[in-house]
Amino acid sequence: MRKVVIFSAPSGAGKSTIVRHLLQQDLGLAFSISATSRRPRGDEQDGKEYYFLSEAAFQEQVDRGAFLEWEEVYPGCRYGTLRSEVERIWAEGKSVLFDIDVIGGLNLKKIFGRQALAVFIEPPSVEILYERLVGRGTDTPEKIRERIDKANYEMGFAGRFDTIVINDQLEDALVDAEQKVRKFLAV
Ligand code: 5GP
């Protein structure tokens, strides 16, 4: 059976670190590169972390029906999962790994049903999340406020996922996430 693994979390919960770790293991996973209308941050490259599109180009893809799901994750910034990414990865004989926001994750879970494992990464607390976002140093205070408000809201959806990984100690979270994914892919 063709499979997908969905990782969702409030921003700053350490999801990207866990996703990167899983991609480095021999799990046969490949990352679904989303399209976004936000600008690249730091040393992000087009076609690696994201396909960076203008607002107009993003809308064109929406109109063409190119997305499985898309959302305005932050005011003025849209993100979407391209159907072509899933096809590309399955054609390689691999399983798809999604790094996606909470609502998007639940939407994908609905689409893929039993083919999907939906994992919620839970930060130990919203206070720690705040410290992590400040420590990352890539966002303005206003952007951090937005992300914290969203995190509080998103924590309420944890129970709708197939499983939860608590990212208190990163090492433990990596082991836990890897075990859960291995078990799912082996079935
Ligand atoms: P960032 O701007 O920090 O890279 O990502 C912001 C949020 O957008 C993260 O929670 C990320 O998982 C989410 N995201 C990335 N790609 C997609 C996508 O294709 N669809 C949705 N709904 N969210 C996405």
Boltz pocket constraint, residues with backbone or C-beta under 6 A from the ligand:
constraints:
  - pocket:
      binder: B
      contacts: [[A, 7], [A, 9], [A, 10], [A, 11], [A, 34], [A, 35], [A, 38], [A, 69], [A, 70], [A, 71], [A, 73], [A, 79], [A, 80], [A, 81], [A, 82], [A, 99], [A, 100], [A, 101], [A, 102], [A, 103], [A, 104], [A, 105]]
      max_distance: 6.0
